[in-house]
């Protein structure tokens, strides 16, 4: 197990990482993934990834266990809502820190043109854009499809 950090502590760690090399470009991605269980609950993991373009990165994650979701659409929408909540928390915390290096920011959604999630792409992309965030879907949504997926 890792350390339990607040959103402010995650934001501080992200800024510390970015200020270690101010010559680089940075991107922050947030994405969620989930896994339903036959019993009653669904595990959700949200990942915050800070990418030092061309030179690695760091990530943080949190798990939530929520009631069982009966449809894939409802589960994906909940993933997006968790990512949006995390994004608002992290960005609010970053605003309180002085001299934050410039960064690009994206929400990664676990949907793609192939498979059963293709029918809800427009809906979830619209949700993300409604919050004025840049959405990414598969195969570009690796915060959700690779990092968060590792922990569900």
C-alpha positions in Angstrom: 0.0 0.0 0.0 1.1 3.5 -0.6 0.6 6.7 1.3 -2.9 8.3 1.7 -2.8 11.8 0.4 -5.3 14.6 0.2 -6.0 16.5 -3.1 -3.8 19.3 -1.8 -0.9 16.9 -1.0 -1.2 15.3 -4.5 -1.2 18.8 -6.1 1.9 19.6 -4.0 3.7 16.5 -5.2 2.7 17.2 -8.8 4.2 20.7 -8.6 7.3 19.4 -6.8 7.8 16.9 -9.7 7.2 19.6 -12.3 9.6 22.1 -10.7 12.4 19.5 -10.7 12.9 20.1 -14.4 11.4 23.4 -15.6 12.8 23.0 -19.1 10.3 20.2 -19.9 6.7 20.4 -21.0 4.1 18.8 -18.7 0.7 17.2 -19.1 -1.7 16.2 -16.3 -4.2 13.5 -17.1 -7.1 12.2 -15.0 -9.0 9.0 -15.8 -11.1 6.4 -14.1 -11.8 2.7 -14.6 -14.1 0.2 -12.9 -14.8 -3.4 -12.4 -18.2 -4.8 -11.4 -18.5 -7.7 -9.1 -21.2 -10.3 -9.2 -22.1 -9.5 -5.6 -23.2 -6.0 -4.8 -20.5 -3.5 -5.3 -18.4 -2.0 -8.1 -14.8 -0.9 -7.6 -13.8 2.4 -9.2 -10.2 3.7 -9.4 -9.3 7.2 -10.5 -5.7 8.0 -11.6 -4.0 11.3 -11.6 -1.0 11.2 -14.0 1.6 13.9 -14.4 3.7 13.3 -17.5 7.0 14.9 -18.1 6.9 14.8 -21.9 9.8 12.8 -23.2 11.0 11.8 -19.8 8.6 9.7 -17.7 6.1 10.7 -15.1 4.4 10.0 -11.8 0.9 8.9 -10.9 -1.5 8.8 -8.0 -4.7 6.8 -7.6 -7.6 6.4 -5.3 -10.2 3.6 -5.0 -13.9 4.0 -4.3 -16.4 1.2 -3.8 -19.9 2.1 -4.9 -23.2 0.2 -5.3 -23.5 -2.2 -8.2 -24.2 -0.6 -11.6 -26.6 -2.6 -13.8 -25.6 -1.2 -17.1 -22.3 -0.5 -18.7 -23.5 3.0 -19.7 -24.2 3.9 -16.0 -20.8 2.6 -14.9 -19.0 4.6 -17.6 -20.9 7.7 -16.7 -19.9 7.2 -13.0 -16.3 6.8 -14.1 -16.5 10.2 -15.9 -18.1 11.8 -12.9 -15.4 10.6 -10.6 -12.7 11.9 -13.0 -14.4 15.3 -13.2 -14.7 15.5 -9.4 -11.0 14.6 -9.1 -10.1 17.2 -11.8 -11.9 19.9 -10.0 -10.3 19.0 -6.7 -6.8 18.9 -8.1 -7.1 22.1 -10.2 -8.5 23.9 -7.2 -5.6 22.8 -5.1 -3.1 23.7 -7.9 -4.6 27.3 -8.0 -3.5 27.7 -4.3 0.1 27.0 -5.1 2.4 29.8 -6.3 4.6 29.4 -9.4 3.0 26.3 -10.9 4.8 25.4 -14.2 2.6 25.5 -17.3 0.8 22.2 -18.1 -1.8 20.8 -20.5 -4.7 19.1 -18.8 -6.9 16.2 -20.1 -9.6 13.9 -18.9 -9.1 10.3 -20.1 -12.3 8.3 -20.7 -12.4 4.5 -21.0 -14.5 4.4 -24.2 -13.5 3.7 -27.8 -14.6 3.3 -31.3 -14.4 -0.5 -31.0 -16.4 -2.5 -28.5 -19.6 -1.9 -26.6 -18.7 1.6 -25.4 -18.8 3.1 -28.9 -22.5 4.0 -28.6 -21.8 6.4 -25.7 -18.7 8.2 -26.9 -20.6 11.4 -27.9 -22.4 11.5 -24.5 -19.3 11.2 -22.3 -17.2 13.4 -24.5 -19.9 16.0 -24.3 -20.0 15.7 -20.5 -16.2 16.3 -20.3 -16.4 19.3 -22.7 -19.3 20.8 -20.7 -16.8 21.2 -17.8 -14.4 22.8 -20.2 -11.9 20.0 -20.1 -10.2 18.3 -23.1 -11.4 14.6 -23.4 -9.3 11.7 -24.7 -10.7 8.3 -25.7 -9.1 5.0 -26.5 -6.4 4.5 -27.6 -5.2 7.9 -26.2 -6.9 7.5 -22.8 -4.1 5.7 -21.0 -4.7 7.3 -17.6 -8.0 5.3 -17.6 -7.2 2.3 -19.7 -3.7 1.6 -18.4 -3.0 3.3 -15.1 -6.4 3.1 -13.4 -7.1 -0.3 -15.0 -4.1 -1.7 -13.2 -5.7 -1.2 -9.8 -9.3 -2.3 -10.3 
